[in-house]
Amino acid sequence: MFKKMNFCAKFSKSVSAAKMVLLLFGVLLSLSGCEKITPPVLLEVETSEAERLTVMTYNVYVGGSVSRVLSVENVLQIPTEVANVYNSVIASDFPGRAAAIAKSIKLYQPHLIGLQEVSRIRTQSPGNSITERTPDAEEVVLDYLQILMDALQAEGLDYQVAAKVENIDVEMPMFTDAGIVDVRLTDYDVILSRRDVAISRPMNANYTNALTIEMLGLEIQRGYAAVDATVEGVTYRFVNTHLEAFAQETRIAQMQELADILNDETLPIILLGDFNTRAPDGTAYQILLSAGYVDLWQMDAEGTGNTCCQDDALLNEVSDHSVRIDQIFVRNLELPTQILTHTIGDTASERLPSGLWPSDHAGVVAHLAFE
């Protein structure tokens, strides 16, 4: 559903270099608490002097609620809870969901994409994690990044991994009919770029502030990835992150840490991701506003932009999105007059034939056209 309207530019491969397709979106009208949406109208206009930039953020969802494991009160519960989460991950059908996400990407073909919860699931049988604390399972069950890249290629798209950061890498035992099997989850945040975008200065880092689960002896690493990306002759610092979900104090510390790291950056900054802080009142959100960042969604009052969260099993019939925690910010950038932001993956028509939503989050797209 298109949640917000300004005036936006979207590319069409079929037009000449002197032209592009602009989307004119109808006004979102509120009638009895419901949004009435006028379908987009495609118009071809002269924009030879415009510089165009489209970016996207999407938390693709691991497929199960890891909080069930992190919140156990007795370590003897771990194998059962790990098995429950693992079965949920398999049932969430990431290959099918990746195909749906790839179709959304094809529709807008953003220059740059920030992805969160890009997971790699591995197993080992028999398991040894009870005695061996270093993750060592190597049998790949699901490689989300490879699955998504294959789905993009199947749609005829040409994207590359511009940067990625490895966050938590944890291995735990689960009960199965065959006995104890270890499950290893490695979590990444990833930046994808279109092949026509020039990339330089890639980097990644984990935050020094991390949540520790004392009972499990587990530190939940989070981080960020960044690149310089040149689009239409303009170079941007593009940064993607996923802040702590389970502890506000840690999340705030991570947000301040990232703001400090980027403080001396002189390039125009595009900072996006799953910040796990509610707009407009979240403390971590306010840290970015105080540091001079502009939330692109706040450029007009129409639409909520809610992005989280569907049910864990992704089978709820009506979208449960009620908070806006996936955001796109800019700094060091003179804002253009032509901007459009909207959410994707949150309408009934985007659900899989099985009834699954593409993710528990909505993705967010921003189009900017500079005169």
C-alpha positions as a Markdown table, in Angstrom:
| # | Residue | x | y | z |
|---|---|---|---|---|
| 1 | Met | 0.0 | 0.0 | 0.0 |
| 2 | Phe | 1.3 | 3.5 | -0.8 |
| 3 | Lys | 1.4 | 5.3 | 2.4 |
| 4 | Lys | 2.7 | 8.7 | 1.6 |
| 5 | Met | 2.6 | 11.1 | -1.3 |
| 6 | Asn | 4.9 | 13.8 | -2.6 |
| 7 | Phe | 6.0 | 13.9 | -6.2 |
| 8 | Cys | 8.3 | 11.1 | -7.3 |
| 9 | Ala | 10.4 | 9.8 | -10.1 |
| 10 | Lys | 10.8 | 6.2 | -11.0 |
| 11 | Phe | 12.9 | 4.9 | -13.9 |
| 12 | Ser | 11.6 | 3.1 | -17.0 |
| 13 | Lys | 14.2 | 1.3 | -19.1 |
| 14 | Ser | 12.1 | 1.9 | -22.2 |
| 15 | Val | 12.5 | 5.7 | -22.2 |
| 16 | Ser | 15.3 | 7.8 | -23.5 |
| 17 | Ala | 18.0 | 9.3 | -21.3 |
| 18 | Ala | 16.2 | 12.6 | -21.6 |
| 19 | Lys | 13.0 | 11.2 | -20.1 |
| 20 | Met | 11.9 | 9.2 | -17.2 |
| 21 | Val | 8.6 | 8.0 | -15.7 |
| 22 | Leu | 7.2 | 10.0 | -12.8 |
| 23 | Leu | 4.7 | 8.6 | -10.5 |
| 24 | Leu | 1.8 | 10.8 | -9.6 |
| 25 | Phe | 0.0 | 9.4 | -6.6 |
| 26 | Gly | -3.5 | 10.3 | -5.5 |
| 27 | Val | -4.1 | 12.0 | -2.3 |
| 28 | Leu | -4.6 | 9.7 | 0.7 |
| 29 | Leu | -8.0 | 10.6 | 2.1 |
| 30 | Ser | -9.2 | 9.5 | 5.5 |
| 31 | Leu | -12.8 | 8.4 | 5.5 |
| 32 | Ser | -14.2 | 6.9 | 8.7 |
| 33 | Gly | -10.7 | 5.9 | 9.8 |
| 34 | Cys | -9.9 | 4.1 | 6.5 |
| 35 | Glu | -7.5 | 5.2 | 3.9 |
| 36 | Lys | -8.9 | 5.7 | 0.4 |
| 37 | Ile | -6.2 | 5.4 | -2.2 |
| 38 | Thr | -6.2 | 6.6 | -5.8 |
| 39 | Pro | -4.1 | 4.2 | -8.0 |
| 40 | Pro | -0.9 | 5.7 | -9.4 |
| 41 | Val | -0.9 | 7.3 | -12.8 |
| 42 | Leu | 2.2 | 7.0 | -15.0 |
| 43 | Leu | 3.2 | 10.1 | -16.9 |
| 44 | Glu | 6.3 | 10.6 | -19.1 |
| 45 | Val | 7.8 | 14.1 | -18.7 |
| 46 | Glu | 11.0 | 15.9 | -19.5 |
| 47 | Thr | 13.5 | 15.4 | -16.7 |
| 48 | Ser | 16.9 | 15.6 | -18.4 |
| 49 | Glu | 18.3 | 17.8 | -15.7 |
| 50 | Ala | 17.1 | 15.7 | -12.8 |
| 51 | Glu | 19.4 | 13.5 | -10.7 |
| 52 | Arg | 17.5 | 10.5 | -9.4 |
| 53 | Leu | 18.0 | 8.2 | -6.4 |
| 54 | Thr | 15.9 | 5.3 | -5.1 |
| 55 | Val | 16.7 | 3.4 | -2.0 |
| 56 | Met | 15.1 | 0.6 | 0.0 |
| 57 | Thr | 15.3 | -0.9 | 3.5 |
| 58 | Tyr | 13.8 | -4.3 | 4.3 |
| 59 | Asn | 14.0 | -6.6 | 7.3 |
| 60 | Val | 13.5 | -10.0 | 5.6 |
| 61 | Tyr | 12.8 | -11.8 | 8.9 |
| 62 | Val | 14.5 | -15.0 | 10.0 |
| 63 | Gly | 11.1 | -16.7 | 10.3 |
| 64 | Gly | 10.7 | -17.4 | 14.0 |
| 65 | Ser | 10.8 | -15.6 | 17.3 |
| 66 | Val | 14.2 | -16.0 | 18.8 |
| 67 | Ser | 12.9 | -14.2 | 21.9 |
| 68 | Arg | 11.5 | -17.6 | 23.0 |
| 69 | Val | 15.0 | -18.9 | 23.4 |
| 70 | Leu | 16.5 | -15.8 | 24.9 |
| 71 | Ser | 13.8 | -15.6 | 27.6 |
| 72 | Val | 14.1 | -19.2 | 28.9 |
| 73 | Glu | 14.2 | -19.4 | 32.7 |
| 74 | Asn | 15.9 | -22.8 | 32.8 |
| 75 | Val | 18.7 | -23.9 | 30.5 |
| 76 | Leu | 16.9 | -27.3 | 30.2 |
| 77 | Gln | 14.2 | -25.6 | 28.2 |
| 78 | Ile | 16.7 | -24.6 | 25.5 |
| 79 | Pro | 16.6 | -27.7 | 23.2 |
| 80 | Thr | 12.8 | -27.6 | 23.1 |
| 81 | Glu | 12.6 | -23.9 | 22.4 |
| 82 | Val | 15.3 | -24.1 | 19.8 |
| 83 | Ala | 13.4 | -26.9 | 18.0 |
| 84 | Asn | 10.2 | -24.7 | 18.1 |
| 85 | Val | 12.0 | -21.8 | 16.5 |
| 86 | Tyr | 13.8 | -24.0 | 14.0 |
| 87 | Asn | 10.5 | -25.5 | 12.9 |
| 88 | Ser | 9.0 | -22.1 | 12.6 |
| 89 | Val | 11.9 | -20.9 | 10.4 |
| 90 | Ile | 11.4 | -23.9 | 8.0 |
| 91 | Ala | 7.7 | -23.4 | 7.9 |
| 92 | Ser | 8.1 | -19.7 | 7.0 |
| 93 | Asp | 9.3 | -20.7 | 3.6 |
| 94 | Phe | 12.1 | -18.2 | 3.0 |
| 95 | Pro | 12.6 | -19.3 | -0.7 |
| 96 | Gly | 9.0 | -18.4 | -1.4 |
| 97 | Arg | 9.2 | -15.2 | 0.5 |
| 98 | Ala | 12.4 | -14.2 | -1.2 |
| 99 | Ala | 10.7 | -14.6 | -4.6 |
| 100 | Ala | 8.0 | -12.1 | -3.4 |
| 101 | Ile | 10.6 | -9.7 | -2.1 |
| 102 | Ala | 12.5 | -9.9 | -5.4 |
| 103 | Lys | 9.3 | -9.0 | -7.2 |
| 104 | Ser | 9.0 | -5.9 | -5.1 |
| 105 | Ile | 12.6 | -5.0 | -5.8 |
| 106 | Lys | 12.0 | -5.5 | -9.5 |
| 107 | Leu | 9.0 | -3.1 | -9.4 |
| 108 | Tyr | 11.1 | -0.2 | -8.0 |
| 109 | Gln | 14.7 | -1.3 | -8.9 |
| 110 | Pro | 16.3 | 0.8 | -6.2 |
| 111 | His | 19.9 | 1.8 | -6.6 |
| 112 | Leu | 20.8 | 0.6 | -3.1 |
| 113 | Ile | 19.1 | -1.7 | -0.7 |
| 114 | Gly | 19.7 | -2.2 | 3.0 |
| 115 | Leu | 18.6 | -5.7 | 4.3 |
| 116 | Gln | 18.4 | -6.9 | 7.8 |
| 117 | Glu | 18.0 | -10.4 | 9.3 |
| 118 | Val | 19.8 | -12.0 | 6.4 |
| 119 | Ser | 20.4 | -15.3 | 8.0 |
| 120 | Arg | 22.4 | -18.5 | 7.4 |
| 121 | Ile | 21.0 | -21.6 | 9.1 |
| 122 | Arg | 23.3 | -24.6 | 9.5 |
| 123 | Thr | 23.0 | -27.9 | 11.4 |
| 124 | Gln | 25.3 | -30.6 | 12.8 |
| 125 | Ser | 24.3 | -34.1 | 13.8 |
| 126 | Pro | 25.1 | -35.4 | 16.3 |
| 127 | Gly | 25.3 | -32.1 | 18.1 |
| 128 | Asn | 28.2 | -31.1 | 20.3 |
| 129 | Ser | 27.2 | -27.6 | 21.4 |
| 130 | Ile | 26.6 | -28.7 | 25.0 |
| 131 | Thr | 30.4 | -29.2 | 25.4 |
| 132 | Glu | 31.8 | -27.2 | 22.5 |
| 133 | Arg | 31.0 | -23.5 | 22.8 |
| 134 | Thr | 32.5 | -22.3 | 19.5 |
| 135 | Pro | 30.0 | -22.6 | 16.7 |
| 136 | Asp | 31.1 | -25.3 | 14.2 |
| 137 | Ala | 28.0 | -26.6 | 12.4 |
| 138 | Glu | 28.6 | -26.4 | 8.7 |
| 139 | Glu | 25.7 | -28.3 | 6.9 |
| 140 | Val | 23.8 | -25.4 | 5.3 |
| 141 | Val | 20.0 | -25.6 | 5.5 |
| 142 | Leu | 19.2 | -22.1 | 4.4 |
| 143 | Asp | 21.4 | -19.4 | 3.1 |
| 144 | Tyr | 19.1 | -16.4 | 2.9 |
| 145 | Leu | 21.6 | -14.2 | 0.9 |
| 146 | Gln | 22.2 | -16.8 | -1.8 |
| 147 | Ile | 18.4 | -17.6 | -2.0 |
| 148 | Leu | 17.6 | -13.9 | -2.4 |
| 149 | Met | 20.4 | -13.3 | -5.0 |
| 150 | Asp | 19.1 | -16.3 | -7.0 |
| 151 | Ala | 15.5 | -14.8 | -6.8 |
| 152 | Leu | 16.7 | -11.4 | -8.0 |
| 153 | Gln | 18.6 | -13.1 | -10.9 |
| 154 | Ala | 15.4 | -15.1 | -11.8 |
| 155 | Glu | 13.6 | -11.7 | -12.1 |
| 156 | Gly | 16.3 | -10.5 | -14.5 |
| 157 | Leu | 17.9 | -8.1 | -12.0 |
| 158 | Asp | 21.6 | -7.5 | -11.6 |
| 159 | Tyr | 22.6 | -6.7 | -8.0 |
| 160 | Gln | 25.8 | -7.2 | -6.2 |
| 161 | Val | 26.7 | -7.5 | -2.5 |
| 162 | Ala | 28.3 | -4.1 | -1.8 |
| 163 | Ala | 28.9 | -4.7 | 1.9 |
| 164 | Lys | 27.8 | -6.8 | 4.8 |
| 165 | Val | 28.4 | -7.2 | 8.5 |
| 166 | Glu | 28.2 | -10.4 | 10.5 |
| 167 | Asn | 26.4 | -10.0 | 13.7 |
| 168 | Ile | 25.5 | -12.8 | 16.1 |
| 169 | Asp | 26.8 | -16.3 | 15.3 |
| 170 | Val | 25.3 | -18.8 | 17.8 |
| 171 | Glu | 24.9 | -22.5 | 17.9 |
| 172 | Met | 22.5 | -24.3 | 20.3 |
| 173 | Pro | 21.1 | -27.9 | 20.7 |
| 174 | Met | 17.6 | -29.0 | 19.7 |
| 175 | Phe | 15.6 | -32.2 | 20.3 |
| 176 | Thr | 14.8 | -34.2 | 17.2 |
| 177 | Asp | 13.5 | -37.7 | 16.5 |
| 178 | Ala | 17.1 | -38.6 | 15.6 |
| 179 | Gly | 18.5 | -37.2 | 18.9 |
| 180 | Ile | 20.3 | -34.0 | 19.8 |
| 181 | Val | 21.1 | -31.9 | 16.7 |
| 182 | Asp | 22.9 | -28.5 | 16.8 |
| 183 | Val | 21.4 | -25.5 | 15.0 |
| 184 | Arg | 23.7 | -22.6 | 14.1 |
| 185 | Leu | 22.3 | -19.2 | 13.2 |
| 186 | Thr | 24.5 | -16.5 | 11.7 |
| 187 | Asp | 22.9 | -13.1 | 11.2 |
| 188 | Tyr | 24.0 | -10.5 | 8.7 |
| 189 | Asp | 23.0 | -7.0 | 7.6 |
| 190 | Val | 23.7 | -6.6 | 3.9 |
| 191 | Ile | 23.9 | -3.7 | 1.4 |
| 192 | Leu | 23.0 | -4.6 | -2.2 |
| 193 | Ser | 23.8 | -2.2 | -5.1 |
| 194 | Arg | 22.7 | -2.2 | -8.7 |
| 195 | Arg | 25.5 | -3.0 | -11.1 |
| 196 | Asp | 25.4 | 0.5 | -12.5 |
| 197 | Val | 26.2 | 2.1 | -9.1 |
| 198 | Ala | 29.8 | 2.7 | -8.5 |
| 199 | Ile | 30.8 | 1.4 | -5.0 |
| 200 | Ser | 33.9 | 2.3 | -2.9 |
| 201 | Arg | 35.1 | 2.5 | 0.7 |
| 202 | Pro | 33.1 | -0.5 | 2.0 |
| 203 | Met | 33.3 | -1.1 | 5.7 |
| 204 | Asn | 31.5 | -2.9 | 8.5 |
| 205 | Ala | 31.7 | -3.0 | 12.3 |
| 206 | Asn | 30.0 | -4.3 | 15.3 |
| 207 | Tyr | 28.9 | -2.0 | 18.1 |
| 208 | Thr | 30.9 | -1.9 | 21.3 |
| 209 | Asn | 27.6 | -1.9 | 23.1 |
| 210 | Ala | 25.9 | -5.3 | 23.0 |
| 211 | Leu | 23.1 | -7.0 | 25.0 |
| 212 | Thr | 24.3 | -9.9 | 27.2 |
| 213 | Ile | 22.1 | -12.8 | 28.2 |
| 214 | Glu | 23.7 | -13.9 | 31.4 |
| 215 | Met | 21.9 | -17.3 | 31.7 |
| 216 | Leu | 23.0 | -18.3 | 28.2 |
| 217 | Gly | 26.4 | -16.8 | 28.4 |
| 218 | Leu | 25.5 | -15.1 | 25.1 |
| 219 | Glu | 26.4 | -11.7 | 23.7 |
| 220 | Ile | 24.0 | -10.5 | 21.0 |
| 221 | Gln | 26.2 | -8.6 | 18.5 |
| 222 | Arg | 24.7 | -5.9 | 16.3 |
| 223 | Gly | 26.4 | -3.8 | 13.7 |
| 224 | Tyr | 26.3 | -1.7 | 10.6 |
| 225 | Ala | 27.6 | -1.8 | 7.0 |
| 226 | Ala | 28.5 | 1.2 | 4.9 |
| 227 | Val | 29.7 | 2.1 | 1.4 |
| 228 | Asp | 30.3 | 5.2 | -0.7 |
| 229 | Ala | 27.8 | 4.9 | -3.7 |
| 230 | Thr | 27.9 | 7.1 | -6.7 |
| 231 | Val | 24.6 | 7.6 | -8.5 |
| 232 | Glu | 24.2 | 10.1 | -11.4 |
| 233 | Gly | 27.6 | 11.7 | -10.5 |
| 234 | Val | 26.7 | 12.2 | -6.9 |
| 235 | Thr | 28.5 | 10.2 | -4.1 |
| 236 | Tyr | 26.5 | 9.3 | -1.0 |
| 237 | Arg | 27.6 | 7.6 | 2.2 |
| 238 | Phe | 25.1 | 4.7 | 2.4 |
| 239 | Val | 24.7 | 3.1 | 5.9 |
| 240 | Asn | 22.5 | 0.1 | 6.9 |
| 241 | Thr | 22.0 | -1.1 | 10.4 |
| 242 | His | 19.8 | -3.2 | 12.7 |
| 243 | Leu | 19.7 | -1.9 | 16.3 |
| 244 | Glu | 19.0 | -4.0 | 19.4 |
| 245 | Ala | 15.4 | -5.2 | 19.7 |
| 246 | Phe | 15.3 | -6.6 | 23.2 |
| 247 | Ala | 16.8 | -3.9 | 25.4 |
| 248 | Gln | 16.2 | -0.2 | 25.1 |
| 249 | Glu | 19.3 | 0.9 | 27.0 |
| 250 | Thr | 21.5 | -1.1 | 24.6 |
| 251 | Arg | 19.6 | 0.2 | 21.6 |
| 252 | Ile | 20.1 | 3.8 | 22.7 |
| 253 | Ala | 23.8 | 3.3 | 23.3 |
| 254 | Gln | 24.2 | 1.7 | 19.8 |
| 255 | Met | 22.3 | 4.6 | 18.2 |
| 256 | Gln | 24.5 | 7.2 | 19.9 |
| 257 | Glu | 27.6 | 5.2 | 19.0 |
| 258 | Leu | 26.6 | 5.2 | 15.3 |
| 259 | Ala | 25.7 | 8.9 | 15.4 |
| 260 | Asp | 29.2 | 9.7 | 16.8 |
| 261 | Ile | 30.9 | 7.5 | 14.2 |
| 262 | Leu | 29.2 | 9.4 | 11.4 |
| 263 | Asn | 29.5 | 12.8 | 13.0 |
| 264 | Asp | 32.5 | 13.9 | 10.9 |
| 265 | Glu | 31.2 | 12.5 | 7.6 |
| 266 | Thr | 31.0 | 15.2 | 5.0 |
| 267 | Leu | 29.3 | 13.3 | 2.2 |
| 268 | Pro | 25.5 | 13.2 | 1.9 |
| 269 | Ile | 24.4 | 10.4 | 4.2 |
| 270 | Ile | 21.6 | 7.9 | 3.6 |
| 271 | Leu | 21.1 | 6.1 | 6.9 |
| 272 | Leu | 18.4 | 3.4 | 7.0 |
| 273 | Gly | 17.5 | 0.1 | 8.6 |
| 274 | Asp | 15.5 | -1.5 | 11.3 |
| 275 | Phe | 16.1 | 0.9 | 14.2 |
| 276 | Asn | 13.7 | -0.8 | 16.6 |
| 277 | Thr | 12.8 | 2.7 | 17.8 |
| 278 | Arg | 9.3 | 4.0 | 17.3 |
| 279 | Ala | 8.8 | 7.2 | 15.3 |
| 280 | Pro | 8.4 | 9.9 | 16.2 |
| 281 | Asp | 8.9 | 9.5 | 20.0 |
| 282 | Gly | 11.5 | 6.8 | 20.5 |
| 283 | Thr | 14.6 | 7.9 | 22.3 |
| 284 | Ala | 17.0 | 6.4 | 19.7 |
| 285 | Tyr | 14.9 | 8.1 | 17.0 |
| 286 | Gln | 15.2 | 11.4 | 18.7 |
| 287 | Ile | 19.0 | 11.0 | 18.9 |
| 288 | Leu | 19.2 | 11.0 | 15.1 |
| 289 | Leu | 17.0 | 14.1 | 14.9 |
| 290 | Ser | 19.2 | 15.9 | 17.4 |
| 291 | Ala | 22.2 | 14.9 | 15.3 |
| 292 | Gly | 20.8 | 16.7 | 12.2 |
| 293 | Tyr | 19.2 | 13.8 | 10.4 |
| 294 | Val | 15.9 | 14.1 | 8.6 |
| 295 | Asp | 13.4 | 11.3 | 8.5 |
| 296 | Leu | 12.1 | 11.2 | 4.9 |
| 297 | Trp | 8.8 | 9.9 | 6.0 |
| 298 | Gln | 8.1 | 13.0 | 8.0 |
| 299 | Met | 8.0 | 15.3 | 5.0 |
| 300 | Asp | 4.3 | 15.3 | 5.0 |
| 301 | Ala | 1.5 | 14.1 | 7.3 |
| 302 | Glu | -0.2 | 11.5 | 5.1 |
| 303 | Gly | 0.0 | 7.8 | 5.9 |
| 304 | Thr | 1.5 | 6.1 | 9.0 |
| 305 | Gly | 4.3 | 4.1 | 7.4 |
| 306 | Asn | 3.8 | 1.4 | 10.0 |
| 307 | Thr | 6.3 | -1.4 | 9.4 |
| 308 | Cys | 6.0 | -3.9 | 12.2 |
| 309 | Cys | 5.0 | -6.6 | 13.0 |
| 310 | Gln | 3.1 | -9.5 | 11.5 |
| 311 | Asp | 2.4 | -12.6 | 13.6 |
| 312 | Asp | 5.5 | -14.9 | 14.1 |
| 313 | Ala | 4.0 | -17.5 | 11.7 |
| 314 | Leu | 3.2 | -14.8 | 9.1 |
| 315 | Leu | -0.3 | -16.2 | 8.5 |
| 316 | Asn | -2.5 | -13.4 | 10.0 |
| 317 | Glu | -5.1 | -12.4 | 7.5 |
| 318 | Val | -5.1 | -8.7 | 8.3 |
| 319 | Ser | -1.8 | -6.8 | 8.6 |
| 320 | Asp | -0.8 | -6.3 | 12.2 |
| 321 | His | 1.6 | -3.5 | 11.5 |
| 322 | Ser | 1.2 | -0.9 | 14.2 |
| 323 | Val | 4.6 | 0.8 | 14.7 |
| 324 | Arg | 7.0 | 2.6 | 12.4 |
| 325 | Ile | 10.5 | 1.3 | 13.3 |
| 326 | Asp | 12.0 | 0.8 | 9.8 |
| 327 | Gln | 13.1 | 4.2 | 8.6 |
| 328 | Ile | 15.2 | 6.1 | 6.1 |
| 329 | Phe | 17.1 | 9.2 | 7.2 |
| 330 | Val | 19.3 | 11.7 | 5.4 |
| 331 | Arg | 21.9 | 14.2 | 6.5 |
| 332 | Asn | 24.3 | 16.6 | 4.7 |
| 333 | Leu | 21.7 | 16.7 | 1.9 |
| 334 | Glu | 19.7 | 19.5 | 0.5 |
| 335 | Leu | 16.3 | 18.0 | 0.3 |
| 336 | Pro | 14.8 | 17.8 | -3.2 |
| 337 | Thr | 11.3 | 19.0 | -4.0 |
| 338 | Gln | 10.4 | 15.7 | -5.6 |
| 339 | Ile | 10.2 | 12.9 | -3.0 |
| 340 | Leu | 8.1 | 9.9 | -2.4 |
| 341 | Thr | 8.3 | 7.3 | 0.3 |
| 342 | His | 6.0 | 4.3 | 0.8 |
| 343 | Thr | 5.9 | 0.8 | 2.3 |
| 344 | Ile | 5.9 | -2.5 | 0.5 |
| 345 | Gly | 5.0 | -6.1 | 1.4 |
| 346 | Asp | 2.1 | -5.0 | 3.6 |
| 347 | Thr | -1.0 | -5.5 | 1.3 |
| 348 | Ala | -3.1 | -8.6 | 0.9 |
| 349 | Ser | -2.2 | -8.8 | -2.8 |
| 350 | Glu | 1.5 | -9.2 | -1.8 |
| 351 | Arg | 0.9 | -12.3 | 0.3 |
| 352 | Leu | 2.1 | -15.7 | -1.0 |
| 353 | Pro | -0.4 | -18.2 | -2.3 |
| 354 | Ser | 0.1 | -20.1 | 0.9 |
| 355 | Gly | -1.1 | -17.0 | 2.9 |
| 356 | Leu | 2.4 | -16.1 | 4.2 |
| 357 | Trp | 3.4 | -12.4 | 4.3 |
| 358 | Pro | 6.8 | -11.7 | 2.6 |
| 359 | Ser | 8.2 | -10.7 | 6.1 |
| 360 | Asp | 7.0 | -9.7 | 9.5 |
| 361 | His | 8.1 | -6.2 | 8.5 |
| 362 | Ala | 7.2 | -4.0 | 5.7 |
| 363 | Gly | 9.9 | -2.7 | 3.5 |
| 364 | Val | 10.3 | 1.1 | 2.9 |
| 365 | Val | 11.2 | 2.7 | -0.4 |
| 366 | Ala | 12.3 | 6.3 | -0.9 |
| 367 | His | 12.5 | 8.0 | -4.3 |
| 368 | Leu | 14.3 | 11.3 | -4.6 |
| 369 | Ala | 14.6 | 13.5 | -7.8 |
| 370 | Phe | 17.0 | 16.4 | -7.7 |
| 371 | Glu | 16.7 | 19.3 | -10.1 |
